[in-house]
Amino acid sequence: MSANGRGDPVVSPTADREVGISRYVDAPPDLVFRAFTEVRHLSRWWGPEGFTTTTRSFEFREGGVWDFVMHGPDGTDYREWIQWREIVPGRRIGLLHGEFADDPDAFESTLEFVTEGGGTRIDFTTVFSTREHRDRAVDEYHAVEGGRQTLDHLATYVGELAADAGGRAGS
């Protein structure tokens, strides 16, 4: 049954402003969630191919902020700022992402951590303020490709944690 109960396909009212990426990670949701919520893990995998991350401050709580710099492979630094808006441990994170507090081009993202088999499916949905803003992020900044690469890095990193001998994973 569709969400509207009439069998009609349901389209999100923000569909023309969204980018959605999903990725299966072969590790339980609690471990994947920790990789997102502990700065010592984030700095090990966050970012597209060739990028590294330097955290300036990090406070994981609703209303808290992650202030960081992404270093591009060409040497360019990109100031980034994330405010954690919603945290449901092990299941969901809502965030606002821009270059700085009050950035007029900031966008909202939601991460869902869904148990799937023995692992976790991450559904990462971003909603931009306008369709043009979304199109620019996709076309000029390669948001979809960069998001996929970032989640690939997460999967690799968490896989290494899960395989860590002696049950030290994520400790």
Secondary structure as the mmCIF struct_conf table of DSSP 4:
data_model
#
loop_
_struct_conf.conf_type_id
_struct_conf.id
_struct_conf.beg_label_comp_id
_struct_conf.beg_label_asym_id
_struct_conf.beg_label_seq_id
_struct_conf.end_label_comp_id
_struct_conf.end_label_asym_id
_struct_conf.end_label_seq_id
TURN_TY1_P TURN_TY1_P1 ALA A 3 ASN A 4
BEND BEND1 GLY A 5 GLY A 7
HELX_LH_PP_P HELX_LH_PP_P1 ASP A 8 VAL A 10
TURN_TY1_P TURN_TY1_P2 PRO A 13 THR A 14
HELX_RH_3T_P HELX_RH_3T_P1 ALA A 15 ARG A 17
STRN STRN1 GLU A 18 VAL A 25
BEND BEND2 ASP A 26 ALA A 27
HELX_RH_AL_P HELX_RH_AL_P1 PRO A 29 THR A 37
HELX_RH_AL_P HELX_RH_AL_P2 VAL A 39 TRP A 45
BEND BEND3 GLY A 47 PRO A 48
TURN_TY1_P TURN_TY1_P3 GLU A 49 GLY A 50
STRN STRN2 THR A 52 PHE A 58
BEND BEND4 ARG A 61 ARG A 61
TURN_TY1_P TURN_TY1_P4 GLU A 62 GLY A 63
STRN STRN3 VAL A 65 HIS A 71
TURN_TY1_P TURN_TY1_P5 PRO A 73 ASP A 74
BEND BEND5 GLY A 75 GLY A 75
STRN STRN4 ASP A 77 VAL A 88
TURN_TY1_P TURN_TY1_P6 PRO A 89 ARG A 91
STRN STRN5 ARG A 92 GLY A 98
BEND BEND6 GLU A 99 PHE A 100
TURN_TY1_P TURN_TY1_P7 ALA A 101 ASP A 102
TURN_TY1_P TURN_TY1_P8 PRO A 104 ASP A 105
STRN STRN6 PHE A 107 GLU A 116
TURN_TY1_P TURN_TY1_P9 GLY A 117 GLY A 118
STRN STRN7 GLY A 119 VAL A 127
BEND BEND7 SER A 129 THR A 130
HELX_RH_AL_P HELX_RH_AL_P3 ARG A 131 ASP A 139
TURN_TY1_P TURN_TY1_P10 GLU A 140 TYR A 141
HELX_RH_AL_P HELX_RH_AL_P4 ALA A 143 ALA A 163
HELX_RH_3T_P HELX_RH_3T_P2 ALA A 165 GLY A 167
TURN_TY1_P TURN_TY1_P11 ALA A 169 GLY A 170
#
